[in-house]
Amino acid sequence: MDQHEWNTREQASRRVATIVGVEVGRQRERKRIDAEKKQAWDRGFITGIIITALVALVAIIGAERASAAPAKHHQTLGAASEPHMPSAAIIRAIIKIGQCEQPAPRGAGYYANIKWDAYPGKTWPGGLGIMQVHHEQFRPPGTPADPTKATPAQQIRTAWRAYKHYRRIYGVRGGSTFWVCSKIIGFGGVDYNGRVIWR
């Protein structure tokens, strides 16, 4: 083999080696890119699962709090399901009394800002400052014996029945002294025509 042929074969071998080297490099680069893509997809998939789980957890907790809040704080009056409620004017007057007797902080979730579940087990439990013995005496059928577990509508009905009882004994103005806060807010009672008297 002469020098020329040797040089030609050497150049051909170098070209082949270069082509093979470039191809091997390309394959390695493709593998590296594919591996990075897979890692990125895996990270995105796992992140997506975590975010979805967190969103679901927040939604579940929010739903539980929303469903529990009315029972805990008595956020609604529930008058529609409560028969024999007094007139709207009398309800407003009793609510004013409750806001004086057992005020709740604004934004705390209590209906009409009255702490309807105040002082369980004490002498004046519930939201309207009614003694436990009077609650038991005047509560309508179906009303819990514990005022703090009664709805606002049930507590209002109980208060109205108690007030009417003492109005028969002491008269319109005398019956209003059933509440300590009557004098503070100027509640003078309810006359026999259902008109609320303010002083």
QUICOR-V745982 format. One record per residue. N is the residue number from 1. RES is the residue in three letters. PSI is psi as a letter, one per 20 degrees, with the letter a starting at -180 (none if undefined). OMEGA is omega as a letter, one per 30 degrees, with the letter a starting at -180 (999 if undefined). BURIAL is 1 if it has 16 or more other ideal C-beta (glycine too) atoms within 10 Angstrom, else 0. Layout:
n=<N & N>
res=<RES & RES>
psi=<PSI & PSI>
omega=<OMEGA & OMEGA>
burial=<BURIAL & BURIAL>
This chain:
n=<1 & 2 & 3 & 4 & 5 & 6 & 7 & 8 & 9 & 10 & 11 & 12 & 13 & 14 & 15 & 16 & 17 & 18 & 19 & 20 & 21 & 22 & 23 & 24 & 25 & 26 & 27 & 28 & 29 & 30 & 31 & 32 & 33 & 34 & 35 & 36 & 37 & 38 & 39 & 40 & 41 & 42 & 43 & 44 & 45 & 46 & 47 & 48 & 49 & 50 & 51 & 52 & 53 & 54 & 55 & 56 & 57 & 58 & 59 & 60 & 61 & 62 & 63 & 64 & 65 & 66 & 67 & 68 & 69 & 70 & 71 & 72 & 73 & 74 & 75 & 76 & 77 & 78 & 79 & 80 & 81 & 82 & 83 & 84 & 85 & 86 & 87 & 88 & 89 & 90 & 91 & 92 & 93 & 94 & 95 & 96 & 97 & 98 & 99 & 100 & 101 & 102 & 103 & 104 & 105 & 106 & 107 & 108 & 109 & 110 & 111 & 112 & 113 & 114 & 115 & 116 & 117 & 118 & 119 & 120 & 121 & 122 & 123 & 124 & 125 & 126 & 127 & 128 & 129 & 130 & 131 & 132 & 133 & 134 & 135 & 136 & 137 & 138 & 139 & 140 & 141 & 142 & 143 & 144 & 145 & 146 & 147 & 148 & 149 & 150 & 151 & 152 & 153 & 154 & 155 & 156 & 157 & 158 & 159 & 160 & 161 & 162 & 163 & 164 & 165 & 166 & 167 & 168 & 169 & 170 & 171 & 172 & 173 & 174 & 175 & 176 & 177 & 178 & 179 & 180 & 181 & 182 & 183 & 184 & 185 & 186 & 187 & 188 & 189 & 190 & 191 & 192 & 193 & 194 & 195 & 196 & 197 & 198 & 199>
res=<MET & ASP & GLN & HIS & GLU & TRP & ASN & THR & ARG & GLU & GLN & ALA & SER & ARG & ARG & VAL & ALA & THR & ILE & VAL & GLY & VAL & GLU & VAL & GLY & ARG & GLN & ARG & GLU & ARG & LYS & ARG & ILE & ASP & ALA & GLU & LYS & LYS & GLN & ALA & TRP & ASP & ARG & GLY & PHE & ILE & THR & GLY & ILE & ILE & ILE & THR & ALA & LEU & VAL & ALA & LEU & VAL & ALA & ILE & ILE & GLY & ALA & GLU & ARG & ALA & SER & ALA & ALA & PRO & ALA & LYS & HIS & HIS & GLN & THR & LEU & GLY & ALA & ALA & SER & GLU & PRO & HIS & MET & PRO & SER & ALA & ALA & ILE & ILE & ARG & ALA & ILE & ILE & LYS & ILE & GLY & GLN & CYS & GLU & GLN & PRO & ALA & PRO & ARG & GLY & ALA & GLY & TYR & TYR & ALA & ASN & ILE & LYS & TRP & ASP & ALA & TYR & PRO & GLY & LYS & THR & TRP & PRO & GLY & GLY & LEU & GLY & ILE & MET & GLN & VAL & HIS & HIS & GLU & GLN & PHE & ARG & PRO & PRO & GLY & THR & PRO & ALA & ASP & PRO & THR & LYS & ALA & THR & PRO & ALA & GLN & GLN & ILE & ARG & THR & ALA & TRP & ARG & ALA & TYR & LYS & HIS & TYR & ARG & ARG & ILE & TYR & GLY & VAL & ARG & GLY & GLY & SER & THR & PHE & TRP & VAL & CYS & SER & LYS & ILE & ILE & GLY & PHE & GLY & GLY & VAL & ASP & TYR & ASN & GLY & ARG & VAL & ILE & TRP & ARG>
psi=<p & r & h & g & h & g & h & g & h & g & g & g & g & g & g & g & h & g & g & g & g & g & g & g & g & g & g & g & g & g & g & g & g & g & g & g & g & g & g & g & g & g & g & h & g & g & g & g & g & g & g & g & g & g & g & g & g & g & g & g & g & g & g & g & g & g & h & h & g & h & h & g & i & l & h & q & g & k & h & h & j & o & r & k & q & r & r & h & g & h & g & g & g & h & g & h & g & h & h & g & g & m & q & q & q & p & j & i & j & p & p & k & k & p & n & h & k & q & l & p & i & a & h & m & r & a & i & j & k & p & q & g & h & h & g & h & h & i & p & r & p & i & p & q & h & o & h & i & i & q & r & g & g & h & h & g & g & g & g & g & h & g & g & h & g & h & h & h & g & i & r & g & h & h & h & i & i & h & p & h & i & g & h & g & i & k & p & j & a & p & r & i & j & j & p & p & p & p & none>
omega=<a & a & a & a & l & l & a & l & l & l & l & l & l & l & l & l & l & a & l & l & l & a & l & l & l & l & l & l & l & l & l & l & l & l & l & l & l & l & l & l & l & l & l & l & a & l & l & l & a & a & l & l & l & l & l & l & l & l & l & l & l & l & l & l & a & a & a & a & a & a & a & a & a & a & a & a & a & a & a & a & a & a & l & l & l & a & a & a & l & l & l & l & l & l & l & l & l & l & l & a & a & a & l & l & l & a & a & l & a & l & l & l & l & l & a & a & a & l & l & l & l & a & a & a & l & a & a & l & l & l & l & a & l & l & a & a & a & a & l & l & l & l & l & l & l & a & a & l & l & l & l & l & l & l & l & l & l & a & a & l & l & a & a & l & a & l & l & a & a & a & a & a & l & l & a & l & l & l & l & a & l & a & a & a & l & l & a & l & l & a & a & l & l & a & l & a & l & a & 999>
burial=<0 & 0 & 0 & 0 & 0 & 0 & 0 & 0 & 0 & 0 & 0 & 0 & 0 & 0 & 0 & 0 & 0 & 0 & 0 & 0 & 0 & 0 & 0 & 0 & 0 & 0 & 0 & 0 & 0 & 0 & 0 & 0 & 0 & 0 & 0 & 0 & 0 & 0 & 0 & 0 & 0 & 0 & 0 & 0 & 0 & 0 & 0 & 0 & 0 & 0 & 0 & 0 & 0 & 0 & 0 & 0 & 0 & 0 & 0 & 0 & 0 & 0 & 0 & 0 & 0 & 0 & 0 & 0 & 0 & 0 & 0 & 0 & 1 & 1 & 1 & 0 & 1 & 1 & 1 & 0 & 0 & 1 & 0 & 0 & 1 & 1 & 0 & 0 & 0 & 1 & 1 & 0 & 1 & 1 & 1 & 1 & 1 & 1 & 1 & 1 & 1 & 1 & 1 & 1 & 0 & 0 & 0 & 0 & 0 & 1 & 1 & 1 & 1 & 1 & 1 & 1 & 1 & 1 & 1 & 0 & 0 & 0 & 0 & 1 & 1 & 1 & 1 & 1 & 1 & 1 & 1 & 1 & 0 & 1 & 1 & 0 & 0 & 1 & 1 & 0 & 0 & 0 & 1 & 0 & 0 & 1 & 1 & 1 & 1 & 1 & 1 & 1 & 1 & 1 & 1 & 1 & 1 & 1 & 1 & 1 & 1 & 1 & 1 & 0 & 0 & 1 & 1 & 0 & 0 & 0 & 0 & 0 & 0 & 0 & 1 & 1 & 0 & 1 & 1 & 0 & 1 & 1 & 0 & 0 & 0 & 0 & 1 & 1 & 1 & 1 & 0 & 0 & 0 & 0 & 0 & 1 & 0 & 0 & 0>
